[in-house]
Amino acid sequence: MRAHDFKGIDEGTGAILTQSEVTSVEINPTLPLSMFSPPVWDRTPLQQMIARIYDERDEARAVMATYRDFAEILDVHSAAVGDAVDFVGYQCLKMGHADTAVLLLRQNVADHPNSARAHFGLGRAYQASGKLDDAKAEYLRALAIDPKYKRARDALAALK
C-alpha cells in the first residue's frame, strides 16, 4: 500500500461527500495482547459467589461450603443476596440438581424467613424432589407472608 488521497464526490453537485488521506502505513506493528482478549470483568463478591455455586452445582456440599465462605464477606440477609441465591437455586433445579437446590434454598429461607419468594423457591425445589408435603408447607408459608403471591397460590393449587 502506498500513500494516496481518496475523495467521494457527488457527481450531480460536485460536492465532496467523504475525504481521506493515507500518508504512511506501518507494517507489522507490535500490538498488545489485550487487543485480542476479551475485556476483563471485575466481578463483585456476590457475582463471584453465584458463579462458583453455579460451577459447583453438581456437588451440594461444595455449594454449601462456598456459600458459607462468602457469607463471611457478604451480607447474606440483604435482599440482593436472597434474590441471587433464589435465582441460582432455581438454575440448579432446572439443571437437574434438586439436592443442591434444596440445600441452598433451605439456607436462603433460614437467612430470609420473612421472604415469600424464598419460601416459594424452596417449595419448588421440594416439589421437584418429590417431597410434596414439604412443598405444600413452603407454598403455604409464602402465602402467609404475602397472601397475594400468585405464583405460590398457583403452585399450591397445582399440587391438589
N, C-alpha and C positions, 0 to 999 in steps of 0.2 A: 504494500500500500504506500502511496506517496502523497505528498501534500496536495490538497485540492480545495476548491470552493464549490459549494452547491447552493443553487437558488431555485426555489419553486415559484414560478411566475404564472399569474392568471393571464391566459392568452387574450381574453376579451378586453381586459382593462390595462394589462401590463403591470399590475400591482405585484409586488413581491409578497408571496404568501409565507414562505419559510426560507431561512438562510442559515447555512452553517459553513464553517471553515475548519479544515484539519491542517495544522501546520507541521505536526510531528506525530510519530507513532512510536511508542516504547514496546519493544519486543521482549517477551518472556520476563515481565516484571515479577518481583518477589511479592507474593500475596500472602496475607496472614491466614493461617489455618481456620481461624474463626469465621472467615468469609464463607467457608464451605460447611460449617457446622450449624446445627440448629441453635437457636438462641438459648442462652442459659435462663432457666426459670427458677427463681428463688422461691421455694415453697414455704408457706407458713408452717409452724409446727402442726396445726390441725390438718393441713393438706398432706403433710408427711405421714401423720398417723393414719389417715384414711387410705393413702396409697399403700402403706405397709400392711394394713389389715386386709385390703383387697388382695395383695400379693400372697398373703398367708392364709387365705380363706379356706383352704383345704385342711388346715391344721388348727382346730379350735383352741387348743391350749396355747399355741403360739400367738394367736389373735388376742387372747386374753392377756398374755404376758405383754404384748405390745400396748394394749390398752392401759394396763397398769403402769407401764413405763412412761407413757405420755401423760397419764393422769398426774404425774409429779410436776409437769410443766404447764399443763393446760387447766383451765377452769372447767372441769367436766360437768359442772352444774349449770353452765351457761346454755342458753337456748341454741346457740350456733353449734356447739358440740353435740347437744342432744339431737338436733336435726341431722347433722352429718353422720352420726352413729346410726340413726334410724335409716338413713339413705344407704349406707354401706351394708348394714344388716340386711336390708331388702335385696341389695345386689347379690349378697352371698346366698340368700334364699333362692333367687332366680337362677343362680348358677348351680343349684342342687346341693348346697352346703347348709342344710337345715340345722344340723347340730351346731355349727358355728354361729348361725343367725340366732338361734335360741339363746346361747350363752351371752352373746354380745347384746342382744336386745333385752335380756333379763337384767344385765348390768345397767343398761340405759334406763330401764324402769326404776331400778334402785337409785340411780342418780337423778331421775326426773319423775318422782312418784306422782306429781300433780299434772303430768302431761298426758292428755288424751291420746296424742299422737304416739307417744312411747308405748302406752298400753295397747293401742291398736296394732302397732308394729310387732309387738311380742305375740299378740293374738294371731296374727298372720303366720308367724313362724311356728307357733304351736299347731295351727291348723295344717300347715304343710307337713308337719312331723306326725300327723295323725292323732295328736292329743286334743281331741275336740272339746272335751270338758274344760281343759285349761284355756283353750282358745275362747270358748264362750265366756269364761270368767274374765278374761282380759278385755273382751269387747264390752262386757257389762261395766267394767271399771272405767273404760274410756267414756262410755255414755254417762256414767255417774259424774264424771268430771265435766263433760260437755254434752248435754242432752241433745244438742243439735248436730252432733258429729255424724253426718250422713254415711260415711264410709263404714264406721263401726256398726251403725244401725243396719245397713245393707248386708254386711258380713254376718252379723248375728242372725238376720232373717234367712240367709242362705244356709245356715247350719241346721235350721229346723226342718 
